Amino acid sequence: MRMLLVLVIMLLAWAGFAGTGLLLRDHARPEARAEVLRVRMPIPVQLTYSAGDPFLAANLNVFRSLMVAASVTEPETYRIQGQLQADAAFFNPRHEDNYYVGAAILPWNGQVTAAQDVLLKAAQSREWDMWPAFYYAFNAMYFERDMNKAGHWAEVAAQRHPRNAPALRDMAAKWYERGDDPETALDILVAMHDQSADENFRALLAARVVRLQGLQQLRKAASEYRQQHARAPSRLDDLIGHAGLEALPEDPLQLGYLLSAEGQPLLADHVKQQDSQ
């Protein structure tokens, strides 16, 4: 009886969705490039499309996420991608590709909350796997600036991989001390780039690496500027000519850099309530 009720509900949901599609059939659709994302269907509809199979629903969301080209930088596509990957984690929290792609792409495009949702579900369900716990800890340190959370999950990662435990615990200690550290971020992205076999994915990671290298250059120039002028820079252009910086670094993702109120160079995409320089 219960199975019959579920089947009736699924059939009604399908009929409602199909009827809505017929009503919208004659409406003009905005043109969109194939590699961008615009649509995220409600979870019940996703499940219906997948014939009630949550693992298939998760796979379909991950496949859609992987179709985003490395050249795409618009916020709307990454907002939808974050929703798709969060849905995939809801259907199958253990999905390895989902947490790996989410860790490498979402937080660097302003979707920190979605990335952390995916990673937390993976870390809690994949009790043998150190990596989702480690990436969750890293994002807590680098994007959320929550050092207590970062230290806790770094310790969880250490417990799951005894051979790497000393290094993980040492890293957690450094996170507490150093905070916002582009060198640590570079190490993570370079390692992920070297481990990935997907060329599109590697291209996106390579662009992230170049972007962080630009941030390193700007911070070195800002440090020298403070030493020479006994004050913080007020514009990014002030840094040219310091620490060997001949021109402002080009961001391959065209998102740019900015200065904090204290004159610290930052990545523009994960800093809120700041004005670009």
Helices and strands as residue ranges (DSSP letters): H 2-23, H 43-49, H 54-66, H 75-91, H 96-105, G 107-109, H 112-125, H 130-142, H 147-160, G 162-164, H 165-178, H 182-195, H 199-229, G 236-239, E 257-259, E 265-267
